[in-house]
Amino acid sequence: MTRRATKIVATLGPASSDPAMLEQLIRAGVDVVRMNFSHGTAQDHIDRATLVRAAATRAGREVAIMADLQGPKIRVGKFADGKVMLEAGQKFVLDAARTELGDVDAVGLDYKTLPSEVKAGDVLLLNDGLIVITVDSVKGAAVFTTVKVGGVLSNNKGINKQGGGLTAPALTAKDMDDIKTAMSFQADYVAVSFPKNSTDMEMARQLCNVAGAEFNHRPGLIAKIERAEAIPKLEEILLASDGIMVARGDLAVEVGNAVVPALQKRMIKLAREHDRFVITATQMMESMISNPVPTRAEVSDVANAVLDGTDAVMLSAETAAGKYPLETVLEMAKICEAAEAAEELSLDADFSGRTFSRIDQAIALGALFTAHHLGAKAIVALTDSGSTPLWMSRYLIHVPIYALTSNLATQRRMTLYRNVHALLMDTSAVRDTALVQAERHIKHLGVVQTGDVYAITCGEPMGAPGGTNMLKICRVL
């Protein structure tokens, strides 16, 4: 059983949809499978979810499924030849009224409100910022521009405005339909693209809860931080979500590449302080789309995210469309483990000045503190909702946390929490019997052996959500 604390999110795509490959990826260490709703039909996603669940069963490891919503299509239209080459200095028109296919002079827009949202002097970035154009004037539905940095522009490439300011709503009609699809196969997490404030997240939660009601399912909600407007509202978005994704691609295009590393550190820190989880994403192992080994810079990037305390690191095209999906996951797992071994712990400093209003939170942190100072082999949490392991996972500690739950949805959700190893186990409603069962289970898994000390938490009465009120230190006989 892996002791890696940092979780790996892998995106499903043509390179990873074969059942055998999917099983290999899960065995190699994928904890969460991301399904990108920007591609494919509802039935495609339903079929892939079935594939994921079957592959996880064969691999003997439970994984979470993340449904990543497309969000607003802030994109150019299509070109007659599929793409054009734009040269620096040339004029180029973005025309919301254009119905014919685009050419080297002009193209239509999927995002019809763009002309009302830009003015002369604004800088627009196309294709993830690789092409830069400046707005000269806006006449009716047409935005007249000059190309500053040229390049190849192909069908449906994205548009960003430097500094942000495009008003597209975070949830489109397509997203609302996609939420229903995701709930039909009980996706464990729903990731919301381009939220601007807490209202966007609250609306998404409402839609998820309504769509999930017939399946008695409530997913976790992830806010993808990728808009300039989201940065001033970061705390309120965070509090309205279960976790956030540092979506460095679109974010970098809007705020500038240089600002992103410091923002990443700030977001990870803020998420941990507010008992939320955080995923670091975009171009982490980009070169491995076509190469069998990562660059030194990519190794450093992944390691730094781990050292900052991210819960998970994410692979996008690397596993969705790359040549080396399995090698990429194996490399990423190795980098995470090496970085974790070098972590500096500051548990005593983390706890100084802390006050607790909840008994279960105090028990969770008491378990961490005691296990750390006693050199315990493990912390075991009997949990129904997963709250206690989440609180424990907000602090860096080299003692692994084993979360035992009889609730399958809780087990899957906990696969995203740093340093939490989620196990499904039906325990007795009698406390003392449950404690014996838990020890027998972790001993069987090789987590502890005779003579080892471990900490265990549970609640009385057993099975009541939020009821953790007991900490026991045990030595294995």
C-alpha positions as a Python dict, from the first residue, in 0.01 Angstrom:
ca = {
    (1, 'M'): (0, 0, 0),
    (2, 'T'): (143, 337, -107),
    (3, 'R'): (235, 584, 166),
    (4, 'R'): (237, 879, -79),
    (5, 'A'): (49, 1168, 79),
    (6, 'T'): (-7, 1389, -227),
    (7, 'K'): (-286, 1270, -454),
    (8, 'I'): (-275, 1244, -834),
    (9, 'V'): (-562, 1357, -1056),
    (10, 'A'): (-550, 1221, -1413),
    (11, 'T'): (-766, 1338, -1703),
    (12, 'L'): (-943, 1074, -1907),
    (13, 'G'): (-912, 1089, -2286),
    (14, 'P'): (-827, 881, -2595),
    (15, 'A'): (-488, 782, -2447),
    (16, 'S'): (-639, 653, -2122),
    (17, 'S'): (-986, 519, -2206),
    (18, 'D'): (-879, 163, -2285),
    (19, 'P'): (-989, -54, -1989),
    (20, 'A'): (-645, -215, -1952),
    (21, 'M'): (-463, 122, -1958),
    (22, 'L'): (-713, 270, -1711),
    (23, 'E'): (-654, -18, -1471),
    (24, 'Q'): (-275, 28, -1506),
    (25, 'L'): (-306, 402, -1431),
    (26, 'I'): (-510, 334, -1116),
    (27, 'R'): (-260, 69, -1003),
    (28, 'A'): (23, 318, -1073),
    (29, 'G'): (-129, 567, -831),
    (30, 'V'): (-411, 771, -987),
    (31, 'D'): (-647, 872, -704),
    (32, 'V'): (-899, 1084, -894),
    (33, 'V'): (-1012, 1052, -1256),
    (34, 'R'): (-1109, 1380, -1421),
    (35, 'M'): (-1372, 1372, -1694),
    (36, 'N'): (-1352, 1683, -1911),
    (37, 'F'): (-1706, 1782, -2013),
    (38, 'S'): (-1569, 2015, -2284),
    (39, 'H'): (-1548, 1701, -2499),
    (40, 'G'): (-1788, 1416, -2568),
    (41, 'T'): (-2160, 1346, -2534),
    (42, 'A'): (-2359, 1270, -2220),
    (43, 'Q'): (-2357, 900, -2311),
    (44, 'D'): (-1976, 907, -2359),
    (45, 'H'): (-1937, 1032, -2002),
    (46, 'I'): (-2181, 777, -1861),
    (47, 'D'): (-1995, 496, -2041),
    (48, 'R'): (-1657, 623, -1922),
    (49, 'A'): (-1776, 645, -1561),
    (50, 'T'): (-1875, 276, -1584),
    (51, 'L'): (-1526, 200, -1725),
    (52, 'V'): (-1359, 386, -1436),
    (53, 'R'): (-1560, 207, -1168),
    (54, 'A'): (-1488, -133, -1328),
    (55, 'A'): (-1115, -59, -1363),
    (56, 'A'): (-1095, 55, -999),
    (57, 'T'): (-1263, -267, -885),
    (58, 'R'): (-1014, -476, -1086),
    (59, 'A'): (-723, -272, -946),
    (60, 'G'): (-855, -311, -591),
    (61, 'R'): (-837, 66, -529),
    (62, 'E'): (-1127, 308, -498),
    (63, 'V'): (-1093, 633, -697),
    (64, 'A'): (-1304, 947, -715),
    (65, 'I'): (-1459, 1076, -1038),
    (66, 'M'): (-1442, 1450, -1103),
    (67, 'A'): (-1684, 1597, -1358),
    (68, 'D'): (-1515, 1911, -1491),
    (69, 'L'): (-1775, 2145, -1644),
    (70, 'Q'): (-1692, 2329, -1966),
    (71, 'G'): (-1812, 2670, -1852),
    (72, 'P'): (-1872, 2959, -2092),
    (73, 'K'): (-1738, 2922, -2448),
    (74, 'I'): (-1532, 3239, -2482),
    (75, 'R'): (-1395, 3132, -2819),
    (76, 'V'): (-1348, 3230, -3182),
    (77, 'G'): (-1556, 3046, -3443),
    (78, 'K'): (-1433, 2808, -3715),
    (79, 'F'): (-1210, 2872, -4017),
    (80, 'A'): (-1269, 2753, -4376),
    (81, 'D'): (-931, 2576, -4372),
    (82, 'G'): (-939, 2483, -4003),
    (83, 'K'): (-672, 2742, -3918),
    (84, 'V'): (-499, 3061, -4037),
    (85, 'M'): (-155, 3211, -3990),
    (86, 'L'): (-173, 3559, -3836),
    (87, 'E'): (126, 3789, -3893),
    (88, 'A'): (236, 4066, -3655),
    (89, 'G'): (111, 4405, -3778),
    (90, 'Q'): (-182, 4274, -3983),
    (91, 'K'): (-545, 4374, -3926),
    (92, 'F'): (-788, 4109, -3803),
    (93, 'V'): (-1162, 4130, -3731),
    (94, 'L'): (-1358, 3936, -3468),
    (95, 'D'): (-1718, 3951, -3594),
    (96, 'A'): (-2006, 3830, -3378),
    (97, 'A'): (-2248, 3865, -3672),
    (98, 'R'): (-2040, 3661, -3918),
    (99, 'T'): (-2205, 3336, -4031),
    (100, 'E'): (-1956, 3218, -4295),
    (101, 'L'): (-1636, 3039, -4197),
    (102, 'G'): (-1333, 3250, -4106),
    (103, 'D'): (-1027, 3342, -4311),
    (104, 'V'): (-701, 3530, -4259),
    (105, 'D'): (-889, 3863, -4234),
    (106, 'A'): (-1182, 3782, -4004),
    (107, 'V'): (-1356, 3512, -3802),
    (108, 'G'): (-1690, 3468, -3629),
    (109, 'L'): (-1737, 3440, -3253),
    (110, 'D'): (-1890, 3175, -3029),
    (111, 'Y'): (-1893, 3444, -2761),
    (112, 'K'): (-2148, 3687, -2906),
    (113, 'T'): (-2128, 3954, -2635),
    (114, 'L'): (-1756, 4026, -2686),
    (115, 'P'): (-1814, 4350, -2888),
    (116, 'S'): (-2004, 4507, -2597),
    (117, 'E'): (-1732, 4412, -2347),
    (118, 'V'): (-1421, 4552, -2515),
    (119, 'K'): (-1304, 4897, -2622),
    (120, 'A'): (-1017, 5054, -2815),
    (121, 'G'): (-685, 4986, -2641),
    (122, 'D'): (-789, 4656, -2480),
    (123, 'V'): (-551, 4364, -2527),
    (124, 'L'): (-700, 4026, -2622),
    (125, 'L'): (-510, 3701, -2590),
    (126, 'L'): (-599, 3408, -2815),
    (127, 'N'): (-502, 3042, -2790),
    (128, 'D'): (-380, 3052, -2426),
    (129, 'G'): (-199, 3382, -2481),
    (130, 'L'): (19, 3263, -2769),
    (131, 'I'): (-143, 3521, -2999),
    (132, 'V'): (-183, 3882, -2884),
    (133, 'I'): (-411, 4134, -3055),
    (134, 'T'): (-499, 4494, -2965),
    (135, 'V'): (-848, 4638, -3014),
    (136, 'D'): (-848, 4938, -3252),
    (137, 'S'): (-1222, 5003, -3254),
    (138, 'V'): (-1562, 4839, -3212),
    (139, 'K'): (-1833, 4896, -3475),
    (140, 'G'): (-2161, 4716, -3411),
    (141, 'A'): (-2092, 4344, -3384),
    (142, 'A'): (-1736, 4373, -3521),
    (143, 'V'): (-1418, 4416, -3316),
    (144, 'F'): (-1135, 4558, -3533),
    (145, 'T'): (-788, 4465, -3412),
    (146, 'T'): (-418, 4472, -3494),
    (147, 'V'): (-208, 4160, -3442),
    (148, 'K'): (84, 4230, -3203),
    (149, 'V'): (212, 3872, -3165),
    (150, 'G'): (122, 3642, -3451),
    (151, 'G'): (92, 3266, -3486),
    (152, 'V'): (-138, 2989, -3602),
    (153, 'L'): (-501, 3037, -3494),
    (154, 'S'): (-724, 2734, -3535),
    (155, 'N'): (-1094, 2658, -3484),
    (156, 'N'): (-1262, 2742, -3153),
    (157, 'K'): (-951, 2869, -2972),
    (158, 'G'): (-1013, 3057, -2648),
    (159, 'I'): (-1022, 3434, -2598),
    (160, 'N'): (-902, 3608, -2281),
    (161, 'K'): (-894, 3977, -2203),
    (162, 'Q'): (-577, 4095, -2034),
    (163, 'G'): (-665, 4193, -1678),
    (164, 'G'): (-1000, 4011, -1700),
    (165, 'G'): (-1341, 4171, -1741),
    (166, 'L'): (-1542, 3939, -1966),
    (167, 'T'): (-1884, 3890, -1809),
    (168, 'A'): (-1977, 3538, -1923),
    (169, 'P'): (-2176, 3354, -1652),
    (170, 'A'): (-1991, 3062, -1493),
    (171, 'L'): (-2279, 2819, -1552),
    (172, 'T'): (-2421, 2780, -1902),
    (173, 'A'): (-2728, 2584, -2015),
    (174, 'K'): (-2488, 2307, -2125),
    (175, 'D'): (-2331, 2298, -1778),
    (176, 'M'): (-2674, 2260, -1621),
    (177, 'D'): (-2745, 1958, -1844),
    (178, 'D'): (-2397, 1821, -1772),
    (179, 'I'): (-2460, 1843, -1395),
    (180, 'K'): (-2764, 1615, -1445),
    (181, 'T'): (-2548, 1370, -1642),
    (182, 'A'): (-2275, 1377, -1374),
    (183, 'M'): (-2529, 1312, -1100),
    (184, 'S'): (-2678, 1019, -1294),
    (185, 'F'): (-2351, 829, -1236),
    (186, 'Q'): (-2288, 994, -896),
    (187, 'A'): (-1972, 1188, -981),
    (188, 'D'): (-1789, 1245, -652),
    (189, 'Y'): (-1679, 1597, -743),
    (190, 'V'): (-1804, 1866, -978),
    (191, 'A'): (-1550, 2128, -1088),
    (192, 'V'): (-1695, 2467, -1185),
    (193, 'S'): (-1507, 2658, -1456),
    (194, 'F'): (-1454, 3036, -1440),
    (195, 'P'): (-1647, 3123, -1118),
    (196, 'K'): (-1628, 3496, -1039),
    (197, 'N'): (-1776, 3494, -688),
    (198, 'S'): (-1942, 3281, -421),
    (199, 'T'): (-2283, 3317, -590),
    (200, 'D'): (-2160, 3113, -888),
    (201, 'M'): (-2057, 2832, -651),
    (202, 'E'): (-2378, 2851, -447),
    (203, 'M'): (-2583, 2821, -765),
    (204, 'A'): (-2377, 2521, -878),
    (205, 'R'): (-2427, 2353, -540),
    (206, 'Q'): (-2801, 2404, -559),
    (207, 'L'): (-2815, 2255, -909),
    (208, 'C'): (-2600, 1957, -800),
    (209, 'N'): (-2811, 1890, -492),
    (210, 'V'): (-3137, 1907, -689),
    (211, 'A'): (-3004, 1682, -969),
    (212, 'G'): (-2849, 1442, -716),
    (213, 'A'): (-3157, 1419, -491),
    (214, 'E'): (-3313, 1121, -671),
    (215, 'F'): (-2986, 930, -625),
    (216, 'N'): (-2947, 1052, -265),
    (217, 'H'): (-2611, 1194, -371),
    (218, 'R'): (-2436, 1523, -294),
    (219, 'P'): (-2104, 1581, -470),
    (220, 'G'): (-1812, 1786, -347),
    (221, 'L'): (-1772, 2117, -529),
    (222, 'I'): (-1443, 2245, -670),
    (223, 'A'): (-1395, 2607, -780),
    (224, 'K'): (-1147, 2645, -1064),
    (225, 'I'): (-963, 2970, -1005),
    (226, 'E'): (-889, 3092, -1357),
    (227, 'R'): (-1030, 3445, -1384),
    (228, 'A'): (-869, 3772, -1278),
    (229, 'E'): (-1202, 3866, -1114),
    (230, 'A'): (-1183, 3560, -888),
    (231, 'I'): (-864, 3674, -713),
    (232, 'P'): (-1015, 3958, -502),
    (233, 'K'): (-1306, 3723, -418),
    (234, 'L'): (-1084, 3423, -342),
    (235, 'E'): (-1188, 3381, 22),
    (236, 'E'): (-1562, 3396, -43),
    (237, 'I'): (-1531, 3152, -336),
    (238, 'L'): (-1324, 2920, -116),
    (239, 'L'): (-1580, 2923, 166),
    (240, 'A'): (-1862, 2844, -79),
    (241, 'S'): (-1668, 2541, -214),
    (242, 'D'): (-1527, 2216, -80),
    (243, 'G'): (-1199, 2279, -253),
    (244, 'I'): (-1030, 2483, -524),
    (245, 'M'): (-821, 2415, -831),
    (246, 'V'): (-530, 2644, -913),
    (247, 'A'): (-604, 2645, -1288),
    (248, 'R'): (-282, 2806, -1399),
    (249, 'G'): (-351, 2814, -1774),
    (250, 'D'): (-633, 3065, -1811),
    (251, 'L'): (-530, 3241, -1491),
    (252, 'A'): (-181, 3310, -1627),
    (253, 'V'): (-325, 3446, -1951),
    (254, 'E'): (-543, 3697, -1762),
    (255, 'V'): (-308, 3807, -1482),
    (256, 'G'): (31, 3741, -1646),
    (257, 'N'): (266, 3443, -1606),
    (258, 'A'): (493, 3615, -1354),
    (259, 'V'): (218, 3661, -1095),
    (260, 'V'): (98, 3299, -1091),
    (261, 'P'): (362, 3122, -873),
    (262, 'A'): (302, 3358, -578),
    (263, 'L'): (-75, 3330, -629),
    (264, 'Q'): (-44, 2950, -626),
    (265, 'K'): (134, 2960, -289),
    (266, 'R'): (-124, 3199, -149),
    (267, 'M'): (-416, 2985, -266),
    (268, 'I'): (-270, 2665, -120),
    (269, 'K'): (-207, 2836, 213),
    (270, 'L'): (-554, 2993, 224),
    (271, 'A'): (-725, 2665, 137),
    (272, 'R'): (-547, 2481, 418),
    (273, 'E'): (-629, 2758, 667),
    (274, 'H'): (-999, 2732, 579),
    (275, 'D'): (-1012, 2349, 592),
    (276, 'R'): (-1056, 2318, 215),
    (277, 'F'): (-853, 2099, -19),
    (278, 'V'): (-656, 2231, -318),
    (279, 'I'): (-550, 2087, -655),
    (280, 'T'): (-259, 2235, -851),
    (281, 'A'): (-316, 2198, -1226),
    (282, 'T'): (-204, 2280, -1581),
    (283, 'Q'): (116, 2192, -1766),
    (284, 'M'): (270, 2013, -1469),
    (285, 'M'): (433, 1746, -1685),
    (286, 'E'): (356, 1903, -2026),
    (287, 'S'): (668, 1776, -2204),
    (288, 'M'): (565, 1417, -2128),
    (289, 'I'): (280, 1449, -2380),
    (290, 'S'): (550, 1357, -2632),
    (291, 'N'): (861, 1264, -2425),
    (292, 'P'): (913, 965, -2194),
    (293, 'V'): (1082, 1175, -1922),
    (294, 'P'): (994, 1516, -1769),
    (295, 'T'): (1214, 1826, -1781),
    (296, 'R'): (1402, 1932, -1468),
    (297, 'A'): (1178, 2240, -1450),
    (298, 'E'): (865, 2022, -1445),
    (299, 'V'): (1010, 1804, -1169),
    (300, 'S'): (1078, 2123, -972),
    (301, 'D'): (728, 2256, -1038),
    (302, 'V'): (556, 1941, -910),
    (303, 'A'): (790, 1918, -608),
    (304, 'N'): (732, 2283, -514),
    (305, 'A'): (353, 2239, -523),
    (306, 'V'): (396, 1938, -290),
    (307, 'L'): (624, 2134, -55),
    (308, 'D'): (369, 2418, -50),
    (309, 'G'): (112, 2167, 81),
    (310, 'T'): (-114, 2104, -219),
    (311, 'D'): (-352, 1811, -171),
    (312, 'A'): (-326, 1696, -530),
    (313, 'V'): (-138, 1754, -853),
    (314, 'M'): (-323, 1719, -1182),
    (315, 'L'): (-242, 1583, -1525),
    (316, 'S'): (-442, 1709, -1824),
    (317, 'A'): (-334, 1633, -2183),
    (318, 'E'): (-47, 1424, -2045),
    (319, 'T'): (-286, 1137, -1962),
    (320, 'A'): (-576, 1237, -2190),
    (321, 'A'): (-388, 1248, -2520),
    (322, 'G'): (-18, 1195, -2449),
    (323, 'K'): (207, 915, -2573),
    (324, 'Y'): (319, 815, -2223),
    (325, 'P'): (22, 827, -1981),
    (326, 'L'): (148, 545, -1757),
    (327, 'E'): (507, 672, -1742),
    (328, 'T'): (378, 1019, -1656),
    (329, 'V'): (179, 894, -1356),
    (330, 'L'): (474, 684, -1233),
    (331, 'E'): (714, 981, -1265),
    (332, 'M'): (473, 1214, -1087),
    (333, 'A'): (427, 968, -801),
    (334, 'K'): (806, 942, -759),
    (335, 'I'): (847, 1321, -752),
    (336, 'C'): (570, 1357, -491),
    (337, 'E'): (724, 1094, -264),
    (338, 'A'): (1072, 1249, -286),
    (339, 'A'): (938, 1598, -208),
    (340, 'E'): (732, 1471, 88),
    (341, 'A'): (1040, 1306, 237),
    (342, 'A'): (1210, 1648, 239),
    (343, 'E'): (922, 1838, 403),
    (344, 'E'): (998, 2046, 709),
    (345, 'L'): (731, 1990, 973),
    (346, 'S'): (616, 2273, 1200),
    (347, 'L'): (329, 2107, 1381),
    (348, 'D'): (401, 2269, 1720),
    (349, 'A'): (411, 2615, 1563),
    (350, 'D'): (96, 2538, 1363),
    (351, 'F'): (-95, 2459, 1682),
    (352, 'S'): (19, 2754, 1893),
    (353, 'G'): (-258, 3006, 1953),
    (354, 'R'): (-526, 2778, 1805),
    (355, 'T'): (-867, 2767, 1972),
    (356, 'F'): (-1145, 2520, 1893),
    (357, 'S'): (-1520, 2562, 1920),
    (358, 'R'): (-1596, 2204, 1812),
    (359, 'I'): (-1517, 1887, 2006),
    (360, 'D'): (-1460, 1681, 1688),
    (361, 'Q'): (-1208, 1936, 1557),
    (362, 'A'): (-1020, 1940, 1888),
    (363, 'I'): (-1007, 1557, 1888),
    (364, 'A'): (-878, 1553, 1528),
    (365, 'L'): (-593, 1791, 1606),
    (366, 'G'): (-522, 1624, 1941),
    (367, 'A'): (-470, 1298, 1752),
    (368, 'L'): (-219, 1465, 1518),
    (369, 'F'): (-24, 1626, 1799),
    (370, 'T'): (-7, 1310, 2009),
    (371, 'A'): (78, 1079, 1716),
    (372, 'H'): (355, 1315, 1603),
    (373, 'H'): (519, 1335, 1945),
    (374, 'L'): (481, 965, 2024),
    (375, 'G'): (622, 860, 1685),
    (376, 'A'): (302, 664, 1615),
    (377, 'K'): (290, 440, 1307),
    (378, 'A'): (-58, 556, 1205),
    (379, 'I'): (-361, 763, 1289),
    (380, 'V'): (-690, 580, 1239),
    (381, 'A'): (-1017, 773, 1212),
    (382, 'L'): (-1353, 597, 1217),
    (383, 'T'): (-1565, 840, 1020),
    (384, 'D'): (-1907, 874, 860),
    (385, 'S'): (-1884, 1216, 695),
    (386, 'G'): (-1506, 1241, 644),
    (387, 'S'): (-1477, 1570, 838),
    (388, 'T'): (-1228, 1445, 1098),
    (389, 'P'): (-977, 1311, 839),
    (390, 'L'): (-1014, 1635, 639),
    (391, 'W'): (-918, 1845, 944),
    (392, 'M'): (-626, 1615, 1017),
    (393, 'S'): (-507, 1644, 658),
    (394, 'R'): (-474, 2024, 679),
    (395, 'Y'): (-145, 1988, 871),
    (396, 'L'): (179, 1845, 736),
    (397, 'I'): (268, 1533, 933),
    (398, 'H'): (463, 1221, 840),
    (399, 'V'): (221, 989, 1019),
    (400, 'P'): (-24, 840, 764),
    (401, 'I'): (-396, 887, 833),
    (402, 'Y'): (-621, 587, 769),
    (403, 'A'): (-987, 684, 739),
    (404, 'L'): (-1224, 391, 792),
    (405, 'T'): (-1581, 444, 679),
    (406, 'S'): (-1881, 230, 592),
    (407, 'N'): (-2001, 499, 349),
    (408, 'L'): (-1877, 443, -9),
    (409, 'A'): (-1941, 805, -117),
    (410, 'T'): (-1737, 930, 181),
    (411, 'Q'): (-1453, 690, 96),
    (412, 'R'): (-1438, 819, -262),
    (413, 'R'): (-1447, 1183, -157),
    (414, 'M'): (-1158, 1130, 85),
    (415, 'T'): (-933, 1002, -196),
    (416, 'L'): (-855, 1369, -267),
    (417, 'Y'): (-739, 1464, 85),
    (418, 'R'): (-364, 1484, 138),
    (419, 'N'): (-214, 1205, 350),
    (420, 'V'): (-554, 1034, 397),
    (421, 'H'): (-583, 669, 295),
    (422, 'A'): (-955, 600, 269),
    (423, 'L'): (-1071, 245, 345),
    (424, 'L'): (-1420, 97, 324),
    (425, 'M'): (-1511, -106, 627),
    (426, 'D'): (-1835, -194, 801),
    (427, 'T'): (-1775, -156, 1172),
    (428, 'S'): (-1988, -262, 1464),
    (429, 'A'): (-2221, -11, 1629),
    (430, 'V'): (-2060, -116, 1959),
    (431, 'R'): (-1756, 104, 2020),
    (432, 'D'): (-1518, -153, 2171),
    (433, 'T'): (-1597, -409, 1902),
    (434, 'A'): (-1542, -143, 1631),
    (435, 'L'): (-1200, -55, 1776),
    (436, 'V'): (-1094, -422, 1770),
    (437, 'Q'): (-1219, -456, 1410),
    (438, 'A'): (-1027, -144, 1306),
    (439, 'E'): (-700, -270, 1457),
    (440, 'R'): (-743, -611, 1298),
    (441, 'H'): (-800, -442, 959),
    (442, 'I'): (-491, -217, 966),
    (443, 'K'): (-279, -504, 1100),
    (444, 'H'): (-398, -724, 812),
    (445, 'L'): (-299, -447, 565),
    (446, 'G'): (51, -431, 715),
    (447, 'V'): (5, -74, 840),
    (448, 'V'): (95, -176, 1197),
    (449, 'Q'): (250, -480, 1358),
    (450, 'T'): (302, -611, 1711),
    (451, 'G'): (454, -344, 1937),
    (452, 'D'): (356, -46, 1718),
    (453, 'V'): (172, 253, 1864),
    (454, 'Y'): (-118, 415, 1679),
    (455, 'A'): (-387, 674, 1757),
    (456, 'I'): (-754, 609, 1687),
    (457, 'T'): (-1053, 846, 1691),
    (458, 'C'): (-1425, 772, 1683),
    (459, 'G'): (-1756, 905, 1809),
    (460, 'E'): (-2007, 790, 2064),
    (461, 'P'): (-2276, 707, 1974),
    (462, 'M'): (-2115, 538, 1673),
    (463, 'G'): (-2215, 649, 1322),
    (464, 'A'): (-2341, 998, 1407),
    (465, 'P'): (-2197, 1248, 1153),
    (466, 'G'): (-1981, 1513, 1320),
    (467, 'G'): (-1980, 1315, 1644),
    (468, 'T'): (-1608, 1236, 1686),
    (469, 'N'): (-1545, 1279, 2060),
    (470, 'M'): (-1292, 1010, 2153),
    (471, 'L'): (-915, 969, 2108),
    (472, 'K'): (-739, 651, 2219),
    (473, 'I'): (-369, 568, 2199),
    (474, 'C'): (-310, 196, 2144),
    (475, 'R'): (-16, -42, 2130),
    (476, 'V'): (-59, -347, 1907),
    (477, 'L'): (-34, -668, 2109),
}
